[in-house]
Amino acid sequence: MSLIERSFRERIVMVGVALPPTGVAQAEASLDELALLVDTAGADEAARVLQRRDAPDPATYVGRGKAGELHRLSESVDADTVVFDDELTPAQQRNLERILGRTAIDRTAVILDIFAQNAHTQEGKAQVELALLRYRLPRLRGKGGTLSQQAGGIGTRGPGETQLEVDRRRLVRRMTRLESDLRQLSRTRRTQRRSRQRSRRRSISLVGYTNAGKSTLLNQLTDAGVLVEDRLFATLDPRTRRLDLPGGEPVLCSDTVGFVRKLPHQLVEAFRSTLEVVSESDLLVHLVDGDAPDPEAQIDAVRTVLAEIGAAEVPELLAFNKADVAPAAAKLAASHPGSVTISALTGAGVDDLLTAVSDRLRSLSQAIELVVPYSRGDVVAALHREGEVLVEAHEESATRLRARLDPAEAARFGEFLVDADREGDAS
């Protein structure tokens, strides 16, 4: 059962806390995003509360007095659930539910609920279930006498096992099974990636904040037919398609799950094998919603997650999307040298994006000069196949070539190498 019931539209009271150094404006923006998450999960905002604190209250996060106010507010607006914008500890959640007299959950629970709705493939479902179990396991503790087989009294004392321990062991067994299944799926995915790598094709990944338009862009570039919906986390499962760049070079283009501020670490861990495609890419096309209220904060949030999955060092190309409805997109691009402005929906600027991708991938290659004897026509053919031949001249006893290759590929032709330099020195 998901964390937010969907037999009816629940009424939700949302609670945010502005802690140093976070300002009130940033906390309000985070609450606006939480409202979108709540709506995507299938509930309605009934009221919202923003509190300033120097530090979270260890027992109730917001303090017992504020919790009492939230109880009265929830009663007055007939709210079913109170959602907190930051992750609650199990103890805080139990204490709040006692005071509020209703369910208290956090942003993490809402995001996990949305992921549970949108997972369709075997791997996606396993990843989401594992994340949910990791979130729920520490929250089993202290649920009360309803989870115990030892109610007390005559005939009940002595050695025994509480229902809590049974439930905990059952969850751990299920988590172990899911982790094993995901490791197998991860090995299969790695085998597929190695097969693609043997094809010597470069790979790019579309990354960005959720609902930035990555699936729309993949469809625009490759006619992939990927589901496109104007809602958060509509796409969870990565898809890879062939893309031909302006110079005719084929590359592999992958769509990935969208990121969000305060993305639950349980999800990052569960989806780590899926996100390996990002860290192993040659280039990241970082799509930014040019119509977002705070695109810079979204850029920072995406880069935080990229660092967490080991992709911080992968070259990045910023592409500001939704130029058809966001005049500010061009100004944003101007403040980020080397970025481009596009509309994934209409296709405007996509040619510029492909040219920029091609140029960035070229800049990652070495321009090398080789002399290949006429008896080694196979080497010349391999150079044309594996890289980009810039110059080819036929001399008295050999062919002299200037080609652009990946460093790993260039090492294969070491015995024919005359000189090597970067593209900046090549002409």
Secondary structure, DSSP 8 states (H G I E B T S, - for coil): --SS--SS-EEEEEEEEE-TTS-HHHHHHHHHHHHHHHHHHTEEEEEEEEEE-SS-BTTTBS-HHHHHHHHHHHHHHT-SEEEESS---HHHHHHHHHHHSSEEEEHHHHHHHHHHHH--SHHHHHHHHHHHHHHHGGGSTT--GGG-S---STTT-SS---HHHHHHHHHHHHHHHHHHHHHHHHHHHHHHHHHHHHTT-EEEEEEEBTTSSHHHHHHHHH-------SSTT---S-EEEEEE-TTS-EEEEEE---B-TT--HHHHHHTHHHHHHHHT-SEEEEEEETTSS-HHHHHHHHHHHHHHTT-TTS-EEEEEE-TTT-THHHHHHHTSTT-EE--TTT-TTHHHHHHHHHHHHHHTSEEEEEEEETT-HHHHHHHHHHSEEEEEEE-SSEEEEEEEE-HHHHHHTGGGEEEEEEGGG--
